[in-house]
Every structure is written in structure tokens, then in C-alpha cells.
Amino acid sequence: MDLPIDEEDGTFTNISLADDPADRRSGRLSSKAERARSTMMNADMDDLSARVDAVKEENLKLKSENQVLGQYIENLMSASSVFQTTDTKSKRK
């Protein structure tokens, strides 16, 4: 590892390993950024939950409509002579 050398007099520059106040400030920014990211993730999760709830609601509505249509089709088929069920026992006689 190369140490910085003062080019004017050729001596080494001391580098402090103690906590620098600037480092602490950047640490605060990191925690603020982390909170902001967490808030955005929570908002994304809320949006996702709302979309899932909307899809569930639509699914239930469509299932109900399908039941109504299925019953309607069954009623039409039973009223039509084309779709009358045949009795297999009566044909065997």
C-alpha cells in the first residue's frame, strides 16, 4: 500500500483512523436513505396488496356471472328438443 507523500518536503502524511465527523454524517444519510427505501417498499407492497384485492374481487364477480350463465344455458338446453336427454332404458324395449 502506498502512503501519500508530501511532494514539497518528501515526508509522509499521517492519516487519522479516528471517526471523522463527515463519516458520521454520511452514516446518517445512509439510514435516511434506508428509511426512504423502506417507505417506498412499503408503498409498493400496499399497491401490490390493493391490486391483489381488486383481482380477487373481479374473480369472485366473474365466478358468480359464470354460474348464472351456466344455469341459463342449462335451462335453454332443457327447453330445447335438440338437447333433450334420451332415456336409454326405453330404447332397449
Secondary structure by P-SEA (a helix, b strand, c coil): cccccccccbbbbbbbccccaaaaaaaaaaaaaaaaaaaaaaaaaaaaaaaaaaaaaaaaaaaaaaaaaaaaaaaaaaacccccccccccccc
